[in-house]
Amino acid sequence: MSNNADLQTRKNAATPRGVGVMTDFYAARAQNAEIWDVEGRRFIDFGGGIAVVNTGHRHPKQVAAINKQLHEGFLHTAYQIVPYKSYVELAEKINTRTPGNFPKKTAFFTTGAEAVENAIKIARAATGRSGVIAFTGGFHGRTMMGMALTGKVAPYKIGFGPFPSEIYHVPFPVELHGVSEKDSLKAIQNLFKADIEPTRVAAIILEPVQGEGGFYQASPSFMRSLRALCDEHGILLIADEVQTGFGRTGKLFAMEHYDVTADLMTFAKSLAGGMPLSGVCGRAEIMDAPAPGGLGGTYAGNALAIASAHAVLDIIDSENLLDRANALGDKIKARLTALRAQVPQISDVRGPGAMNAVEFIDPATGEASPEFTQKVRLAALKRGLLLLSCGTYANVIRFLFPLTIEDSVFDEGLTILEEVLLEAAKG
């Protein structure tokens, strides 16, 4: 069997540098919240494949569902050519369980970026308008439209322009960085004065909790203000729930934390627990705007992924993972908050449910400290704890452990985290 060093050499020779890879070890197997590399080393996974395995690596119910579809059903027909019952049943479940007491329809795709692209297509078809407003710090994918919507240049946009037109960015409200809700709303009004009239705006898109941007959550008052603004001008509100969905925030969907609803929602990642599947759900009349053939994709709603998604929803319910997310989140936030006196680099601990983050600064200057963040991440990795960083200033560590993580493994990970934070704070 190849070792990590050999595979790293082969990877560098065979694959482009544009596919950034965070670690230099290679996975051999995984189970729930643990990964073993090709050399037998074990890692506790606090990254969850970037929020993809909320129900853990290789959950037995998912494995069984995929095997049943594989051995008793079929691999692929292309839903647009020969449809199948499981797709329709999953759409019915999503329509029922997404927030909003109105008729809904759902279409399935393959990736989060594909879901976002189709949400924009649907919004434009439904409104007859072209403009879209997005937020700084938002991440919506690496396709051309996804990059255009994403509010972060490095590393996502460098060298890839020009991007699709009629995309406008306004600051996302982050009080920690001096941007208030009033500032964000005023920026939208300034946009209407300087760049595009509201009657040409099809949609406003945002993540209820910014993912790559740093796990900043939109407040209920801000979401209400956006809903009112959209209603005033006939603009559609799109909630990008690709990272926030399927239990991560302590609700099945993050929009359940608000008393207003979105017109369209995108989701992916943990929908099928590691199988490639995404979707758009929205008001039925809006979803029906594109003509037949306007939506779809060869692999959209793949049968194996659909089977896995049915299992994911069952696991979330049967194992009470929404309550579990809140309990795990409360525990990690309490541990991190208790360290603030000893680790002055900690400027904030936040996040709903188990969508948690810790932000670091240089205590001497108050400025963001990506250096300290990287130091903590690398020290944790050496001890077998996999952490992910994020944020506009690369000074945030986000926690996306499986919600099914065993208590003993979770506590082991928290102990490692605490130890590396205390050591890094000492210099």
Phi, psi and omega in degrees: 000139179293148175265175183299316182297318179295316179294325178296318178297316180294321178299313181298328180279331189258339186234152184285151181292341179295338173274090183292134180238126189285321185249165180247018173246160189240129184290138174250320178201164179210152177211122181054257183247025181230145178232138174244135180272180185292347178258006175090002179284144183256140177230137171275127189263100174261015179250332175057035181061032187061060174069026182265328185251058175303329179264015174086160175289127172057048176301134184305324180291324176292315179302317180295319181295318179294317180297320180296315178296321182293316188268336183247350184240248183202160177276316190199133169235347196069106184306327181288345179260304176232105183285172180214154188299320186297327177296311181298318180295321178292320176301319179298318179297315180296316180301323181286325191261348173283148182293146179122119182266071179204161180299136182229161171223153182229138171239141181255146179226205187246313183239164177298317179299322179295321177297316179298314179303316182289328175298320178294317177302314181296316180297318179293319179294322183286327185260340187070018180244167185240335186288146177223134177253129178232181187238149174299143181084348179287149175234127184228012174124174185250003172288175183298316177290321178300317178294321179300320180285329182296133184261045179209123185283301184268130003262007196282330189251349188298120175083005187251354183287173001284157182256167177307143184278175175068027174250129184233139181247141173232157182294137173279137183290114176225096183303326180301333181247022171081017178245114181270168174300320178300320178298316182295315181293323177295324179297324177294318178296322176295324177299319179294333179276326191255331191235319184206134178285147185300334180287356175252004180266122180279319189204155165246127181242137176206157169272128177304324169232117182298133181274275179303332183290344176130013177063041173269130184262134173291134181284159176303322180292323179292319180295321177297321180295319178295318179298317180295319179298316179296317180296322181298322188249008180070029180265144177272142177257122180249123175260118177273103182254026181302316181265334186273345189282167171064052169092350187300322184266009183090356170236161178299320175230144183297331180295346176289349176281354186244161178260016171233162182241157174272159176279325179224146175230139173251148179207158181193229175040258187282001177308316182241015170058035178119342173272145185285108179204137176219176180196166171232129175236140179193182178306135188304316184292330177285316180297333181276000183297314179295145179288159176307132184095347180284340179238155176139200182162150184305315183259004184299123181073039179309138188297321179294318179294320177299317178299317179296321181296320175301319179294320179302313180297322178295318180296315180303318181285309188290333181256011176051049187287341176291315175295321179298320179299316180294320180293315179295318179297317178298323183291314182290324179293323178294318180296317181290319179298322180294340181273351189300326180293328181265343180236083184295348177290342179285116180258338181198144173233128190204176170120136177283148178055230179255023173261077192249157180209156172232133183249141186241144175229168168275113185297339180284328184246339185079002181274157178304144182236084174295335180295314179295320179301314180294322179299316179294315182298315182290323179294321178295319180299321178298334180263006175091021177243119182270118179238152177244139174260165178194189176104149178303327181255011179055035184240025182234137168253128181253149183242120185226040179299152174302142179288347179269003184306136178293147180303320182294320179289320178298314179297322177299316178296319179295323178295317177299315180301313180299317181297316182289327177295315180295320179291319180294325181293333180283344177094000000 
